Amino acid sequence: MRMEKENYENAEFLLGDFYSEQKKYTEAEKYYLKGIEKYGRKLRLLFGLATVYKEQERYKEAKEIYEELKSSKDKSIKEMAEKNLKELGRENNYE
C-alpha cells in the first residue's frame, strides 16, 4: 500500500497533537518541528507548536508564531491567532 504525501504530513501533525494532549510537550514539539522541517510552515503544524510553547510558558516563542499566523488569509486561523495574542498580552507573559 502506498501512502500519499499528505498522509505523511498528517502523521507529524497527529503525533504532535497526540503527545500534546498527553501533556508530553517535548515529544509534541519534536514532531511539530519535524513536520515543519519536512513540509514547510503549514498552518496546523505552526498552531500546534505555538500551543505547545504556550503550555510550556515559552511565551515569547508562542507570540512569534501567533504573529506569523495573524497574517494568514484563512479568517478562522487569523482570528484564533489574534485571540491567543490577546491572552498572552493580558498576562504580559511574553515580555
N, C-alpha and C positions, 0 to 999 in steps of 0.2 A: 504494500500500500504506500502510495506516495503522498507526502504532506505538502500542502501549498505553503508558500512563503508567509502568507497571512497567519497561518496556524502557528508558525514558529514565533512570529511577533506576539501572538496571543499567549504563547507559553510563558515568556518572560513577564508579561503583564499579569497573568493569572497566578504565577508563582509569587510575584511581588505582593499581590493582593492577599494570597493565602497566608504568607508569613506576616504581613501587616495586621491582618485580622487576629492573628495569634499573639500580637504584640512582640513579635520577633523582628524588630526593626532593622537590625544589622543584616539579617538574611534578606528581608524585603528590599532594602537599599541595594544590595548586591544584584538582585535580579532586575530591578528597575534600571540601574546603571548599565547592566549588561545589555538590556534591550535598547537603551538609548545609543550605546556604542555600536550595536549591530544595525539598527534600523533608523537611527536619527531621532530627533527630538519630537517624537509623537506625543500628542496632547495627553493621552491617557497614561503614558509612562511618566511624563512630567508631573501630572497631577498626583499620581501615586507617590512619586519621590518627594514632592513638596509636602504631602500629608505625613510621610514618614519623618521628614525633617521637623515639621511642626510638633509631632508627637514626641520627638527626642529633644525638644526645646532648642533646636538648632534654627532659631527664628530668622536669623539673617539669611541663611541659605534658602529657607522656605520663602521668604519675602522675594528674593531674586527670581525664583521660579514663578511665583504668583504674578510678579510684574511682567514677566515674559508672556504668561498665559493671558494676561489682561488685554493684550493686543490681538487676541485670536479673532478670527472672523465669525467663529461659532458663538452666537449670543449667549447660550447657556454656560459655555466654558468661561467666557468673559465675565458674566455675572457671578459665577462661583468664585473666580479668582478675586474679583473686587470684594466680595463678601469676606473671603479669608484675609485679605489685606486689611480690611476694616477691623476684623477681630484682632489681628496682630497689632494694629495701631492702637486700639483701645487699651490693650495690655502693655503697650510700649515694650514688647518683648524682643524686638529685633534691633534695638539700638545698641 
